[in-house]
C-alpha cells in the first residue's frame, strides 16, 4: 500500500456502478417514507409536513387487527422455530459420530429449497384436508406454516456460532463432573445466547414479512399486515398505507441493526 | 481406520454410551424434523399425488386417477375436433418466466458483481456500513419494496416526471404492468442475493496475486479476466442460482407490478387453485416448477464442480 499513485485493487467503473445501484435501491424507499409525512391526500404532490396519515393508520381498525395477528403469529412462530432450531443445531454440531447429521441438516434447510408459491399451494391442500376433518379454522394454520419456514433462518446463526465455539470449554466442564445439562446451562448457553437471539430476530422478521404463504392459507376474515397491504395495493392505495409501510420499514431496520451489532460484538476480528 | 478404532477401543460400556448419545441427538432433532416433515415435506408429497387426480367441480379434487392434468401442462385439446396440440398459453407463460428470470440473473450479475467488488475492497468501517446498506432493503418487507417501485415507475411517478421535465419524452411512458416492470422489480428485490456471495468471494482474493500480475505487465483488463474473475467465479455462480431460483417462482412482484395480464409461472399456478378451480393442474404445474428448479441446481453443482477440479 506504499505506492499511492496506483491502487492495484481499483477496477474502473465499479465505484460508479455501486453508487448508482445504491441510489436505485434507496430512492424509492426514501420517496415512500417522505410521502408518509405528506399533509395532502394526493400522492406525488407535496403539501407540507404532517403526521395526519399516521393518525389515520393508527385509528384504522383493520390495520390494528392485522398488526395484532401479524405480531402474534411472528412471536409464537419465531419462538417455536428458535427452540427447535437451537436443539437441532446442538444435536448436529457437537462431537462426532452422528452419521445422520448431514441428512438432518439437509432436512432442516428443506423449506429454503422450495419456491414459496409451491409451499403455499401444498399447504393450501393440506390445510383444506385438516379443515374438512376437524372443522378448526383458527390461527394455528398460520403459526404452524410460519414455524416451519422460520426454522432454517433461526438455525443459520445458531449453527454458525456452535461451529466457531471452542469445544475445550465444554470438555473442561465435563472433566469437572458437570453433567450434560449443567454444561449446557452454565457453559454453552451463555456463549450461545447472542446467536439464539439473532436467530429469533431473523425468524421474527421472516415471519412478519411473509405475504405469499399467509395469503393462501389464511381463512376468510384473517388478515396479517402484509396480506392487508396486498389487498390495499390491488384496490389502489391511500397515503395511510405509506405510513404503515414506513413503520414496518423502521421495525425491520431496527432489528437488522441489532443483529449487526450483536454479530459485530461477538467477532471483533471480522 | 474407523474399523480398527471400533474393534480395539469400544467396550460394551462405551457402546452403550454411544447408543445413548445417538438417542439424545435424535431426540433433540425431533421437534424441528417433525414440524418440517409435516408442514413442509409432506405437503410436497400431497401435491405430487394431487397432480394425478381429477379436478372437483368447485375446486379440490375427485379421488380417481387421471393423467389429464399432466397432459394439459403442455398440451391442450382442440375444442372442435378434439385433437391435442401444444398449450400455447402455458408455453408462453413458461417462456416469459424463464426469459425474465434469465434477464434478472444477467442484470443482477452486471450490477451486483462490480458493486460487491467495490464494497469488499473498501476500508473496514465503510465496508461494514455499505454491507449494512445492502442488507437493509433485503430484510424490508417485500410488499413495501414493491410498493415503492410502483410509485417510482407509474405514469405520474418520479421517472416519468423527470423525463417529461427534461423534454426527453412527450408523453409519460407506460412502465407499470409490463414485463419491464416485473424485470425491474425482480432485479431490485434480488440484487442483494447476488451481491452477498460475490462479496464473500472477493474478500478471499489474495491481492498479492493481482500485484504479481501487474508486475508481469498484465493490463487491467487481463488482470480482471485472468486473475480476479476466476477467483470470484464460484461466488458469481452461487449468486446466479440464488437469484434465478426465486425469480422463477416469483408471484407477488408479477402480481403487483405486472398487473393481471403478464402472468408468470407462479401466478399461473395460483390461478389454478383460485378462479381456475383446477387443483390437479395447479399441482402438476407446481411439480414442473420444482423439477425445473432442481435441474438448474444440479447443472450449477455440476458446473462448479467441473470448474474446481479443472
Interface residues (C-beta under 8 A of the other chain):
Chain A: X6 X8 X9 X10 X11 X12 X13 X14 X15 X17 X18 X21 X22 X24 X25 X26 X27 X28 X29 X31 X32 X35 X43 X44 X80 X83 X84 X85 X87 X88 X90 X91 X92 X95 X97 X98 X100 X101 X104 X107 X108 X110 X111 X113 X114 X115 X116 X117 X118 X119 X120 X121 X122 X123 X124 X125 X126 X128 X129 X144 X145 X147 X148 X149 X151 X155 X180 X205 X208 X209 X211 X212 X216 X226 X229 X230 X233 X234 X237 X241 X245 X248 X249 X252 X253 X255 X256 X257 X260 X264
Chain B: X18 X21 X22 X24 X25 X26 X28 X29 X31 X32 X33 X35 X36 X37 X38 X39 X40 X41 X42 X43 X44 X46 X47 X50 X60 X111 X112 X114 X115 X117 X118 X119 X121 X128 X130 X132 X133 X134 X135 X136 X137 X139 X140 X141 X142 X143 X144 X145 X146 X147 X148 X149 X150 X151 X152 X156 X157 X158 X161 X188 X191 X207 X210 X211 X214 X220 X224 X228 X245 X246 X248 X249 X251 X252 X256 X266 X269 X270 X273 X279 X282 X283 X286 X289 X290 X293 X297
